[in-house]
Amino acid sequence: VQLQASGGGLVQAGGSLRLSCAASGRTFGSFAMGWFRQAPGREREFVSTISLSGGITYYADSVKGRFTISRDNAMNTLYLQMNSLKREDTAVYYCAAGPSALVLRKGSTDYWGQGTQVTVSS
């Protein structure tokens, strides 16, 4: 499956953005999906993952309560609604596909998309 992330941009602290990840192919519903991010000089880190059906989600503590992951299997699209953005959320955000939300959370991915830049200004 090929993944195409979009929706990044420049936003002020406290603002919101919604990222999208469009998947090609007919197998989107066969994968758990997730978001990861990488800030300059730092390693890529887990943000959130969602199960095949969308019924199970995981979030990093740093984004819990502010970010919401969702998916539309009919549209082959993954979303990340980001509210109350902070400067420390500045990073390149990547979408990924894996065998389960829990396994994907640990970084075991089958597919990566290209990143989309999110910059939060003060």
C-alpha positions, 0 to 999 in steps of 0.5 A: 500500500502507498501512503500520502500524508498531507495537511501540515503547515504553520500554525500558532500555538493553541491552534489546530490542524488536521492531517490526512493520509491517503492510502492507495490500493484495496487493502487499507482496511487490512492494516492498523494505521498510525502517526509518528513524528520526527523533530529536528535532531531527534529520533522518530517517535510514536504519536498515535495508532488505530486498529483495523476497525478503528475501535482501538486507539493508542496515544503518546502521553504527550498528545493524549487529550489533544490529538484524535486519530481516526480512519475512514476505511471506505475512503482509504484515509487516516486522519489526525486531528491536532488541537491545542498545538504546542511548539514542541509538536513541531516535527515532520509527521509520518503515517504508517501501516502495520499488522496491529495497533499495538505492534505498530505502536512499538515501531514495527511497520509494514509501510511508511508514507512521506512526511508532512511538516507541522510547525507551531509558532509561539 
